[in-house]
Amino acid sequence: MKLSDSARAQLLTSLRLMTQSVYVQIVDKIKGNQTRFQSGELNSQLQLHLQAPSQEFISAIEMRYGNFEFTFSAFSSSHFSIHLKDTGDLDAGRSDDDQRKRVIIHDEKQRILAFDLLSDSAFPDWLTSLIQTEYSESHSRPQRLFLNHCISIFNSFKIFDQLRLLTVDSLTKLQSRSALQSAIDENVSISGVILCMFHCRDFQIVNRKFGQAKGDQVLNEIAGIINQYTRAGDLACRFGGALFGIASQANSVDDGLKLAQKLQNELHNRPYLKNAIRLSFNVGVAFVEKDENLDEDSTASSILINRAEQALKAAQTSDKPSIVHWEADKFKYDEQEFNYIGGIFTPDNVTNYRNMLLLWDISSIIADEYEFSRLLRNVVERLAYTFEFQQAGIVSLDTDINVEHAYTVTDLADVSEIKFNDLDKKHAIKEAAEQAIDIGQHAEIQIDNQQLLVVPLGSEINACLFIMGQKTAFDLTHDSVMLFAGFARQIGKALKRSQLEDELNRNLEAQNAQLERELQVLKTGLQSSALVYRSKTMQAIVDKTQRAAQTDTTILVTGESGTGKEKLIHAIHNLSPRSKKPLIIVDCGSIPETLIESELFGYVKGAFTGAQSQSIGKIQAADGGILVLDEIGELPLSMQPKLLRFVQEKHFTPVGGNKSIDVDVKIVAVTNRDLALEVQKGKFRQDLYYRLNVVTIHNPPLRERLDDIALLSQHFLTKFANQFSTTRKLISNDTILQMQAYSWPGNIRELENKLMQASLMCQGEEIVFSDLNIVKTNDPSLPKVSQTAQSHATTIYLNGQQTGTEDAIDISFDDSGAVSQSPEMADHFEQGEVYESLATESANAASTVLNGTISEDDWHIDIHRVLGRLIDEVMRSSTFYEADIGNWIEHQLFNQTAKHCSTNKAIANRLQIPVSTARRRAIKAQTFTPEAVPTTFQELSSLLEFVASGKVKIGNPLDTLKRSLLRTILEKQPASMTYAANLLGVSEPTLYKLKRDL
């Protein structure tokens, strides 16, 4: 029972005894509301008197008594009624300020108390005669006592209202935390008590999306739902924010779990703000038994609330709404992270205010001060204003890191810093700190007449906060210990922050020193961004570049991969009047078709799903500078008309927009393709080609500028020596001559990579040609067909029958590398009879073919040749046009390897992949049973057998094959990157990633 209800009952009982009534009823009427209170038993006869008093009305009289107006009514000898109200006449003698204060605090002029007294016999004479006496000086002593008692009841009701305001949440009208704590402590002596703590997971979204007013409305709606589930004797409370609780008498925690589940379902299913939003809730449930053995320094309410908070915190770690109940073996009372809205509260509002003010001040100090020694001193000074202690500081158990600080505090709260070793109780403090860290919680120790509190700092710091004071003054209650525990953890985080700052500063100093050392290297390295040449061919290119850079005309830069086209781009930028403006490079080949438009032109907010804000494109970012369209030949045909309009007009419209944007850019298009040939094939718009091909700068391949090889080699060797801090290697004239005899299909990029490898791996001071690891070819534009491969017979299956070497169909290659086949084979191709059953027959075919060995270099040459023929066949065939060749090759290699390796571990070792990956892919490969495959796939299977059997060892076979296939597909210039990805057996984004890594 609440304190106010108990007091009202006692007042009514005393009134009933004073008037010798069997039943007393008081109706509290205020501002249109009325509440009934009664005492005693009411029989049927008296109930009739109470229900219809006007039928038996005898007399009535009004009188003034002090500041109050009484109206007495007698309905019968058994029913006596009194109406009492405050007239406020005594305010006439008060000052204006006093009157205003009284109105603000009590404002009771609308309150009327109606007393009904019923008796089954006659009332006392002094009461019956009271109706006949109007003036107070004529009243007898019992009558004056009765009138004063009625006034006391009136004033008590006013006090109860003020008490209710102090214990009720002003917004939701639910009880406050202090009222909840009082109810728990009162009920736990009668039975066990459960506490269900509900927290709205989405309330911050409500405030951000709808505003604070709507947020308050949601809180009231939540409170209304909780009230519906609050039974008589239960107490619902709002802790603050969107945190609510219900305390109820119970026999076990199961009662709380049932209530939590029922109420959580209701809170989830109910729409809020007129169906504008639905919310989710986490619930923490805790139970404290009747007469449970509790810590003598703690109350049942503080322990129960702490348990519920721990359970709620555990529920909040889940990614979905959860209900968690507190269990002793899973939670410990003192091990939870400090909860600022938790254990610092008590039923005493003055203490709560002190704790909250202290919490605010300490948190501000820790947030604002970064120098740790000053921070700690400020914290100790603030604590000294509230608590009476004589010593405080940090004690460390880590001898490698000195974080110890000690302070003394005078009676006037003056703080002075001293050395920790100068403390007289330093050994006792150390021992207490070791104990606290061992048990993972605070330790309280009494030393002589002093009280010592030691709290671990946490944050993986082997140190504690210690505070020591006289036992008579330094009183450690549960809320103060919780405060100190929270402060210790925050101090630990501040200390960790300080240590990380110191470490960061040391690292920055070391990095600055390293950067200073590298600066000199970078100054010379900057020369590497310049064009390095001595040939007349390159001199002509540079002269043309200088002239073209001075104008705003569009430039088309062409050349094979690796020829240094990017160097020319930067040269154009540096030599142009736009050198101070941005240089924006767009790689048209690495952006998926679905994103290229928004990447180039940008988009407005809401242009498509996910466009939550406006984004400028690369074109607008290049305004005033130079826009480079790299790999322009890869641009999808669907995008070329819009790009053409931009090149013509120099303005564009963002995706989803309706307003044209003008830009001032110089356009440089770059490609390694023959765009004129692409136009003839219908893969590039003719009008766009003519718009771009105003000034063409063709960067020649390295084989056409052999005079530059010696200078480039010297340049790269100097660069690598500086980059890797090694001795600069030399290179002989004989090696240069041999290098000039090589075709360099990879151009300058290949030259740079070969020289880097040689400079790192060469044991001597001079690089010879063999250190470059170059395999010469007869034709620089085509891969070489190895003699080993030419000597192998090719086995083909015709209508399921194997042909041997003596009757094998003649397959050879003409000078261009194209397939030259006999008329018999052409007939088979036309009739569609050349099929292979690889799942069961490829190993037999391989055994017919593989009678010798093959070098790794020859294997790479042959695999490139066969992959080229395979892609040609697939692209020409309507049957295999959409086949994912990449997956076919992987499955075939796994199946063939499985015939040589008896375990998944052996397969994993052979293919250089994890065992789990080998197991998974081997199972998947077993499902590879196509009805038909391209004819060239059989020759590919023969080459795969070298790897499967272990006769050829290559690094990362699966990755090597995928990259070789990708390189071949790109050489064949597929219709689109989507088709290329399908051939490779990967997604389009993966294709672009692999393409960038080539």
C-alpha positions, 0 to 999 in steps of 0.5 A: 500500500502507498504511503498516501493511501495508508495515511488517508485510511488512518485519517478516515478511521480516526474520524469514524471513531471520533464521531462514533460512525459505522461508515465514513465516506469522503468524496474529494472534488477538485477541478471537475474530478472526484475521488471516493475514500471510505472506512467501515462497513455499510449495511443495506439499510445505511446504503439506502440512506447514502444513495437517496439522502434528499428524501430524508432531508431534515436541515442544513446550516453554513458556517465559517471556521477560520479559513474554511467554509463548512456546510452541515446537512442532516438527512436523518438521525443516522446520516450526517453530511459536511461539505468543506472548502478553503475560502482563501480569506487569510490571504488578505493579510499576506504580502503579494509575494506570499499570495503568489507563492501560495497560489503557485504551490496549492491553488486549492480554491476549486477543491471541496471535500464532502464527508458522509457519516453514517451510524446505526445508532444516534450520533454524539450530542456534540455532533448533532448540536453542531448544526445549530451553532453558527459561531466558533466562539460558541463551539464546545471543545469536542466540536472544535476538535472535530472541525480542526480534524476535518481541516487537517484531513483537507490539508492532508489531501493537499499534501498527498497531491504534492507528494503524488506530483513528486513521485509521478512522471510529469509526461506519462503520469506513470510512477517515478523511479523513487516511487518504484523503489519504495514499492519494491522495498515495501512488497519484498517483505510480503512476497517475491517481486519481479521487475520487467524493464522495457526499452524501445529500440527505435525511439531515436528514429521517432525523434529524428523523423517526427520531432520531439512533440511526436516523440512525447506522444509516442511515450504517452501511447506506450505508457497507455499500453503498459497501464492496460497490463498493470494489475491492482497492486502492480506499479508501472514506472518510467525510468527516463527516455523510452525506458519503462518498468513494471514491478509486481508481486510474484512467486518466481521469475516465470511470472515475469517472463509471461508478463514480459512476453505478453506485453512485448507482443502487444507493444510490437503489434500496436501501431503508433502515431495513427499507424505512422510507425511500428516499434520494437522493444527489448525486455530485461526481467529480474526477480528477488525472493522474499527475505532473500539474503542481500548485501547489508549495504544494499536495498532490495530495490537497488539490487532488483533494478540492477539485475533488470538493467543487466538483463536488459543490457544483455537483451540489447546486444542482440540484433533483434528484439529480445527478452532476457532474464537475470540468472545468478550463474550468468550475471554478477552483481558487481561485474556489469559495466557502469550504468549511469541511469542505474545504481546511482539512484536511491529513494532519497531525491536529495541524494539522487540530485547530488549524484546526478550533478556529480556525474555531470561534472565528472563526465564534463571534466573527462570529456574536456581535459586531454592531459591525464595528470590535470584530468585526474587532479580535477576529478579528485578536486570535484570528488573532494567537494562531495565526499570526505576523504584524505587520500586518492589517486591511481595505483599501478601493478605494471612496473613497465608503465608508470601511471601512478598518481597520488593526492592528499586532501585537506579538511577544506577540500584543498588538493595537493599532489605527492609521490605515491611512494610517500604514502604511509599506507602504500603497501596496503593500497597495493595489496588491495589493488591486487585483490581487486584486479584478481576478483575483477571488482571493487574492494573495500578494506578497513585499515585501523580507523580508515576506510579504503576503496579500490576500484579497477580501471578496466580498459585492459589497464593493470591499475586501480583508482583508490580513495581513503578516508576516516571511517566516521566521515567516508561512508560507502553506500551502494550508490556511492560505490557505484558512482566510484566504479563508474568514474574509475572506468571512465578514468581508465578510458581516459588513461587509455586514450592518453596512452594511445595519444602518446603512442600515436605521437611517437609513431608520428615522430618516427613517420615524420623522420622516415618521410624526411628521409624519403623526401630526398628519394621522392625528389629524384623519383619525381623525375620518373613521372617525366617522359624518358626518351632519346629517339627521334620518334619520341621527340616528334611525339613530344613536340606534337604533345606540346602544341596540342596541350596549348589549345582546348581541342580534343585529343585522341591518344592511341597506342598498345597497352604498356606504352606509357599513354598515361605519361602523355596524359600527365604531360598534356596536363602539365604543359596546358594552361589548365595545369592548376585545374583538376585532371580527372581520369575516368576508366571507361573499361572498369565501370559496369555498364549500369553505372557508367552514366551516373559516374560520368554525368552524376545524378540528382536526389531520388533519381533511382533507388538508393540515390539519397543525395545529389552527386556530381559526376566526373565531368562536372568534377573536371570543370575548368580542367582536363577530362580523360576518357581512358579505354574509350573503346570499352564505352557501351554503345548505349552511352555513346550518343549522350557522350557525343552530345556532351563532346559537341555542346559541352553541357549535359543533364545529370541522371534524373535531372531536368536542368542542363549544366555547362562545363568548361573542360578539355577532353582527352580520349585514350584507347589501345584499340583501332577505333576506325576498325571498331567503327567498321565492326559497328562497335563504335559510333562513327560520329563520336569517333570523328568528334574525338579524332581531332588531334591524334597522338599515337604512342609507339610500341617499344619495338619501334623505339629501340634506341630508348631501351638503354636510357629507359633501363638506366632510368628504371635501375636508378629508380629501383635502387632508390625505392628498395634502398639497394645498390644500383645494378649495372647492365652491359652493352651485350645485354642491351643488344639482346634486349633490342632484339626482343619484341617486348609485347608488353612494351615499357610496362614489361621492360620495367617489370623485368628490370625490377625482377632482375634488380631484386633477384640478381646476385651480382652487380651486373644484370645479364640477359638471362636475369630478365627471364625472357622467352623469345618468340618468332612473331611478337604479335602471336604466341608461339606454338611449342614444338612439344605441342606440335608433336602431340597427336590430337584425339577427337571423339566422332559420334562417341568413337575415339580416333587414334593417332593413325586415323586422327583428323588433320588439324594444323595452323596457318601462318596467321594462327587460324585453324586449318582443317581437312574437308572431312573435319569440316563435314563433321563440324557442319553435321554437328557430330564432333562431341566429347563426353569429358566426364568419363572419357577425358582421362582416356584421351589424355593417356593417348596424347600424353606420351612425353613431357612439356616445359612450363613455358611451352605449356603457357604458350600452348594454353594461350593458343588453345584458349584462343581457338576455344573462344573463337569456336564458342563465339561462332557457335549458336550452341555454345555461345552462352557457355560459362567456359571458366566454370567448365575449365575449373570443373574439368581440372578438378575431375581430372585431378581427382583421377590422380589424387585419392584424397581431398588433401592431395587435390588441395596440395596439387591445386594449391588451395585450402582443403575445405575449398577443394572438398567443396569444389570437387563435389560441385565438379562431379555435377559437370556432365554436359551433353556436348562441348566445343571440339577444341575443349578436348585439346584443352583437356589434354593440356589440363592433364599435365597439371592434373597429373603433376607433370607440369607445376605452375603457381596457383593453377586455378587463378592462372587459368582464369587470368589466361582465359580473361586475357584471351577473352579480352583479346577477342573483343567480346560484344560487351563486358556482360558477355565477357563475364558470362564466358569467364563464369563470374559476375560483372563486378568481379570481371572488372576487378580481375581486369584491373589486376591483370 
